[in-house]
Amino acid sequence: MEAYLDNSATTRVFPQVQKLMIETMDEQYGNPSSLHSRGMAAEEYVTRAAQQIADTLKVDRKEIVFTSGGTESNNMALMGGAFAAKRRGNHIITTQIEHASVSGPLKFLQEHGFVVTYLSVDREGHISLEELQEALREDTILVSLMYVNNEIGAVEPIAEAAKLVKAYNPQILIHVDAIQAYGKYVIRPKRLHIDLMSVSGHKIHGPKGIGFLYLNEKVRIQPLVYGGGQQKGMRSGTENVPGIAGMGLAARMMYEQHEEQIERLYQLREQLIKGMSEIEGVTLNGALDRTNAPHIVSASFAGIRSEVLLHSLEAKGIYVSAGSACSSNKPAVSATLTAIGVDQALLDSTLRFSFGHFNTEEQIDYTIEVLQEILPRLRKYTRM
């Protein structure tokens, strides 16, 4: 049996999405900027996808800016927002557990004169609204919070935090990294006072190399890519029509029978948590109830290096992650695990299991059986 449990890294593309993408490459391959019928047909795919995404958020399709993925969306929001607002101030607030595609741009901004405050989190990965309140200053221009943490699935209090910030100063931009949340939660940016929101296509059973930034029509940010002026000059360059079309369809499909799908993910999560909690030497990280995201389980395995266990599971057809896949080529101590206070001895013994549309109860049972089988053997022969 094979069990792909690394859906937070990337997902298998829906067959319907694959079919649509082939159609756009094989039949409707025009440039959306061309004035002839082939170009107009391609443009229709882009417009339709923007509308499909906008419908899931209850926003105007003109507020959707297509990018190459979540990393570019985060970079565009943070650097574009900060540079556009620098006349008002240079202070930015974020958390200690952000993805590298947020912490990286913020480090760059710090090198260019901006000041960043990093909020701490509790053992379940949640920020304190009181600490956020105390961090706000007259020169604060941007607050960036992830909706769902990519390693442990912690869900941040976005609604409460945004309300607090806007009450302090309505001009402060609210950016939300929703890359692990979109498709899992019903998100209404306008109701939540979100100005900028980043999403990636390949986390929702869509293609890689495509994403979008929700950009509130009242917000102005500085573009990072200049050229032909596509997408109202916000992101120049010929649009990735197959990727855009595929992501639009994937977005629509993720919100069809949404409650039933999320309930199924929660059941898979609870099944894995129950099985792991009965295995000696396993520590589960973050909140174990339904305040956590439905698709992520973080577990530490005493006495076994994460890389060793990862490859042992791979040999049995089970695919998981040792943290954020985006940073796996640069091994380092996880800022998230450190921030929530995971024991030093377990920092290099932690794996992430994440679920998607194609996972089954049988796969979870199989994973638990394999863990019960291999953990004693690995502990016997492995030295940390």
MARGU-476884 format. One record per residue (C-alpha): residue number from 1; residue in one letter; x, y, z. Coordinates in steps of 0.1 Angstrom, whole numbers. Layout:
% MARGU-476884
 seq type    px    py    pz
 NUM    A     X     Y     Z
...
//
This chain:
% MARGU-476884
 seq type    px    py    pz
   1    M     0     0     0
   2    E    11    36    -6
   3    A     1    64    17
   4    Y    10   100     6
   5    L     8   120    38
   6    D    28   151    27
   7    N    -1   172    13
   8    S    11   203    31
   9    A    42   201     8
  10    T    22   196   -23
  11    T    -9   178   -35
  12    R   -19   154   -63
  13    V   -37   174   -90
  14    F   -74   167   -95
  15    P   -79   147  -127
  16    Q  -104   174  -139
  17    V   -77   200  -134
  18    Q   -52   181  -154
  19    K   -77   176  -183
  20    L   -85   214  -183
  21    M   -48   223  -184
  22    I   -41   200  -213
  23    E   -70   216  -231
  24    T   -55   251  -226
  25    M   -21   239  -239
  26    D   -33   218  -268
  27    E   -63   238  -281
  28    Q   -65   272  -265
  29    Y   -28   281  -265
  30    G   -30   318  -274
  31    N   -14   347  -255
  32    P   -41   365  -234
  33    S   -28   398  -245
  34    S   -32   391  -282
  35    L   -61   408  -299
  36    H   -71   379  -322
  37    S   -96   351  -314
  38    R   -69   327  -300
  39    G   -58   354  -275
  40    M   -93   363  -266
  41    A  -101   326  -259
  42    A   -71   324  -236
  43    E   -81   356  -218
  44    E  -115   340  -211
  45    Y   -98   312  -192
  46    V   -80   338  -171
  47    T  -111   358  -164
  48    R  -131   326  -156
  49    A  -105   315  -131
  50    A  -103   349  -114
  51    Q  -141   347  -110
  52    Q  -141   312   -97
  53    I  -115   322   -70
  54    A  -133   355   -62
  55    D  -166   335   -57
  56    T  -149   314   -30
  57    L  -138   346   -12
  58    K  -169   368   -19
  59    V  -147   395   -35
  60    D  -144   412   -69
  61    R  -124   392   -94
  62    K  -104   423  -102
  63    E   -89   420   -67
  64    I   -72   387   -77
  65    V   -36   391   -89
  66    F   -21   359  -103
  67    T    15   350   -93
  68    S    39   321   -97
  69    G    29   308   -63
  70    G    27   314   -25
  71    T    63   326   -22
  72    E    59   353   -48
  73    S    25   363   -33
  74    N    41   367     1
  75    N    70   387   -13
  76    M    47   409   -33
  77    A    25   416    -3
  78    L    53   423    21
  79    M    78   442     0
  80    G    52   459   -22
  81    G    31   469     9
  82    A    61   481    29
  83    F    77   502     2
  84    A    44   518    -7
  85    A    37   528    29
  86    K    72   538    40
  87    R    63   575    41
  88    R    39   567    70
  89    G    64   546    89
  90    N    88   516    89
  91    H    75   493   116
  92    I    62   458   108
  93    I    47   431   131
  94    T    48   394   124
  95    T    52   361   144
  96    Q    81   339   153
  97    I    65   309   134
  98    E    61   323    99
  99    H    71   304    67
 100    A   104   313    52
 101    S    86   330    23
 102    V    75   356    49
 103    S   105   357    72
 104    G   129   359    42
 105    P   113   391    27
 106    L   111   406    62
 107    K   148   400    68
 108    F   154   418    35
 109    L   132   447    46
 110    Q   151   449    79
 111    E   183   453    59
 112    H   167   483    41
 113    G   157   502    72
 114    F   125   486    83
 115    V   120   475   119
 116    V   103   441   126
 117    T    86   430   158
 118    Y    83   392   161
 119    L    54   380   183
 120    S    59   350   205
 121    V    34   320   206
 122    D    22   296   233
 123    R    28   259   233
 124    E     0   254   208
 125    G    14   280   184
 126    H   -10   308   191
 127    I    -1   345   194
 128    S   -13   366   223
 129    L   -37   394   213
 130    E   -24   414   243
 131    E    12   412   230
 132    L     0   423   196
 133    Q   -18   453   212
 134    E    14   462   230
 135    A    35   459   198
 136    L    15   484   178
 137    R    31   518   174
 138    E    24   551   156
 139    D    49   541   128
 140    T    34   506   123
 141    I    25   501    87
 142    L    20   464    82
 143    V    10   433   103
 144    S    16   399    87
 145    L     1   368   103
 146    M    -2   333    89
 147    Y   -37   318    91
 148    V   -25   282    96
 149    N    10   272   106
 150    N    25   249    80
 151    E    44   227   105
 152    I    19   221   134
 153    G   -14   234   120
 154    A   -19   261   146
 155    V   -48   284   136
 156    E   -42   321   145
 157    P   -70   344   157
 158    I   -71   364   124
 159    A  -105   380   129
 160    E   -97   392   164
 161    A   -62   404   155
 162    A   -73   423   124
 163    K  -101   440   143
 164    L   -77   450   170
 165    V   -52   464   145
 166    K   -77   483   125
 167    A   -92   498   157
 168    Y   -58   511   165
 169    N   -51   525   130
 170    P   -72   517   100
 171    Q   -43   525    77
 172    I   -22   496    89
 173    L   -21   469    63
 174    I   -32   434    73
 175    H   -14   406    53
 176    V   -24   370    58
 177    D    -5   340    46
 178    A   -34   317    38
 179    I   -14   291    19
 180    Q   -22   263    44
 181    A   -57   276    51
 182    Y   -73   283    18
 183    G   -95   254     8
 184    K   -97   242    44
 185    Y  -115   273    58
 186    V  -142   295    45
 187    I  -124   329    43
 188    R  -141   362    38
 189    P  -112   388    35
 190    K  -135   419    36
 191    R  -154   407    67
 192    L  -121   398    83
 193    H  -105   432    74
 194    I   -77   414    54
 195    D   -60   437    29
 196    L   -36   412    13
 197    M   -38   374    13
 198    S   -15   349    -3
 199    V   -25   315   -17
 200    S    -7   288   -36
 201    G   -23   265   -63
 202    H    -4   233   -55
 203    K   -17   231   -20
 204    I   -53   227   -32
 205    H   -49   199   -57
 206    G   -40   224   -84
 207    P    -8   228  -104
 208    K    26   240   -92
 209    G    40   273  -103
 210    I     8   293   -98
 211    G    -7   312   -70
 212    F   -26   344   -63
 213    L   -26   375   -41
 214    Y   -59   389   -29
 215    L   -54   427   -31
 216    N   -82   448   -17
 217    E   -92   473   -43
 218    K   -87   502   -19
 219    V   -51   492   -12
 220    R   -21   503   -32
 221    I    12   484   -32
 222    Q    44   488   -52
 223    P    48   462   -80
 224    L    79   440   -79
 225    V    77   430  -116
 226    Y    76   456  -144
 227    G    72   451  -181
 228    G    42   448  -203
 229    G    17   460  -178
 230    Q    -4   429  -175
 231    Q   -28   426  -146
 232    K   -32   463  -143
 233    G     6   467  -140
 234    M     6   448  -107
 235    R    24   418  -121
 236    S    38   422  -156
 237    G    45   392  -178
 238    T    24   368  -200
 239    E    -1   350  -178
 240    N     4   313  -171
 241    V   -29   303  -187
 242    P   -28   266  -180
 243    G   -18   271  -144
 244    I   -44   299  -139
 245    A   -72   278  -154
 246    G   -62   248  -134
 247    M   -60   267  -101
 248    G   -94   283  -107
 249    L  -110   249  -112
 250    A   -92   235   -82
 251    A  -104   264   -61
 252    R  -140   258   -71
 253    M  -137   221   -64
 254    M  -122   226   -30
 255    Y  -153   245   -19
 256    E  -178   220   -33
 257    Q  -192   198    -5
 258    H  -168   217    16
 259    E  -182   208    51
 260    E  -182   171    42
 261    Q  -146   172    30
 262    I  -133   190    60
 263    E  -151   166    84
 264    R  -134   138    66
 265    L  -100   154    70
 266    Y  -107   159   107
 267    Q  -116   122   111
 268    L   -84   111    94
 269    R   -65   135   117
 270    E   -82   122   148
 271    Q   -76    86   137
 272    L   -39    92   133
 273    I   -37   110   166
 274    K   -54    82   185
 275    G   -32    56   170
 276    M     0    76   176
 277    S   -10    84   212
 278    E    -9    47   220
 279    I    27    42   207
 280    E    54    46   233
 281    G    79    74   229
 282    V    56    95   206
 283    T    49   132   215
 284    L    22   151   196
 285    N    28   188   191
 286    G     3   216   190
 287    A   -34   215   197
 288    L   -49   180   194
 289    D   -86   191   192
 290    R  -105   208   164
 291    T   -91   242   171
 292    N   -62   230   150
 293    A   -62   228   112
 294    P   -79   196    99
 295    H   -50   184    78
 296    I   -18   185    98
 297    V    -3   164   126
 298    S    31   170   141
 299    A    47   142   160
 300    S    81   138   177
 301    F    97   103   180
 302    A   121   100   210
 303    G   154    85   201
 304    I   151    85   163
 305    R   163   112   139
 306    S   136   125   117
 307    E   155   118    85
 308    V   160    82    95
 309    L   124    77   103
 310    L   113    95    71
 311    H   132    72    49
 312    S   122    41    68
 313    L    86    51    62
 314    E    93    58    26
 315    A   106    23    22
 316    K    71    11    32
 317    G    54    35     8
 318    I    45    61    33
 319    Y    55    97    24
 320    V    58   124    51
 321    S    79   155    58
 322    A   105   166    83
 323    G    91   201    85
 324    S    86   226    57
 325    A    94   210    24
 326    C   104   245    11
 327    S   133   245    35
 328    S   143   209    34
 329    N   173   215    12
 330    K   187   237    40
 331    P   183   217    72
 332    A   181   239   103
 333    V   164   239   137
 334    S   127   246   132
 335    A   117   281   144
 336    T    82   269   149
 337    L    91   239   171
 338    T   115   261   191
 339    A    89   288   195
 340    I    63   264   210
 341    G    89   249   234
 342    V    95   214   220
 343    D   121   196   241
 344    Q   156   201   227
 345    A   161   164   223
 346    L   130   161   201
 347    L   137   190   177
 348    D   155   167   152
 349    S   130   138   158
 350    T    99   154   145
 351    L    78   146   114
 352    R    47   162    98
 353    F    19   141    85
 354    S    -6   160    63
 355    F   -38   149    46
 356    G   -56   157    13
 357    H   -85   148    -8
 358    F   -72   114   -18
 359    N   -63   100    16
 360    T   -83    71    31
 361    E   -88    55    66
 362    E   -70    24    53
 363    Q   -39    45    47
 364    I   -40    59    82
 365    D   -44    24    97
 366    Y   -15    12    76
 367    T     7    41    87
 368    I     0    33   124
 369    E     8    -4   118
 370    V    41     5   102
 371    L    50    29   130
 372    Q    43     2   156
 373    E    65   -22   136
 374    I    95    -1   128
 375    L    99    23   158
 376    P   112    -4   183
 377    R   136   -17   157
 378    L   149    18   148
 379    R   154    27   185
 380    K   173    -5   190
 381    Y   198     3   162
 382    T   198    41   159
 383    R   218    64   180
 384    M   209   101   181
//
